[in-house]
């Protein structure tokens, strides 16, 4: 701790004797008197590359099966672990293939589905 002047040392000794309630009242009064805040500053981390990547969890949504419907059904079945009928229903009707996954996992699933010929969005 830095060396304090005599006056600062006296104040420090007085503050040490305060109760929690009294100290809270003192801090509040000082904030009002000097127009400052006792809250610690919070640093916000910037996005890599300066781009906003959006939410940390996403839903992978199949918007169209494309021309390779059977290949897309196989990939949906593999990704979701669903049976053939359920996977076919998702491909026929569109909708969520995966929900609440990390952005990285969502990108992987999207790439697999697009490779099979599907149109996919991350929401």
N, C-alpha and C positions, 0 to 999 in steps of 0.2 A: 504494500500500500504506500502511496506517496506521502511525503511528510506534509503535515497540515500546520497552518498557522495556529496561534494560541486561540483565536476566536473560533476557528473551525474545529479545533480539538474540544473546546467547551461545548459547542453545538453537538458534536458527535457523542460526547458523554451524556448530554441531556436526552438525545434520541435513544440511546441504549436503555434508558430508564423508562421509556414509554411502553404502554401496553399495546397490543396489536390494534385495538380499536382506536386508541389515541394516534398511533402511527398512521393508520389508514386515513383518519381525519386530517392529519398533517399533510399527507401526500395529496389528498383531494384539494385542500386549501392552496397548496403550492401550485398545483396544476392550474387552478382557477386564477390565482394571482399573477402567474407568469405566462399563462397561455401556452403551456407545454403539456406533454403527455408522458407519464412514467412507463408506458407500455414499451416493450422492446421492439425495435424495428424488425419487420419481417421481410426477408429477401425472397423474391419470386424467381424461380428458375425459368430461364428462357427456353423455348423449344429449340432443339438442334436444327441448325440450318435456317433458323428464323421463320420456319413455317409452323402453323398451328396444326397438329396432327389430329385434333378432335378428341373425342372421349377415349378413355383408356380401355373400355369394354365396348364391344360392338355385337350386332346381330348380322349374320351372313344371310342375305335374302336372295333367293333364286328368282329372277325376274322373267327368264325365258330359257327353255331347254335347248333351243337351236336345232340344227339338223341332225345331231348325233344323240338322239334321245336315249337310246339304250346305253351308250357310254356314260351319259350324265346320270342315269339311274344307278349304274354300277358304282360311280363315284359317291353319289349321295348315300347309297347303302353302306359303302365302306366307311365314310366319314361319320355317319350317325349311328351305325350299328343297328339300324332298323331292318325290318324284313323287306322283302321285295315289294309287296303290295304298298306298304307305307312309304317306301322310297319313291315308288311310281306315282303315288298320290301327290307327293311334294313336287315332283317334276311336272306332272300334268297341271297342277293348280298354282304352282309357285308358292312362295312363302319362306319362312325361316328354316334354314338348314341347320344352323347352330345359333344359339342365343347366349348372350352374356359372356362371350369369349374375349380373351385379350386381343388387342389390335394385331399383334404379330401372328397369333393363331388364325385370326380372321383373314389376314392377307394370304396365309398358306392355303386355307380352305378355298378362298376365292380363286387363287391361281390354279388349283387342281380342277375346280369346276370349269373355269374358263378354258383350260387345256382340253377338257372333254367337249367343249363347244357351247357351254351354257353362258348366259348373261347373268352377272351377279353384282349386287350392291352391298356395301357395308353401311349399316345404319346404326 
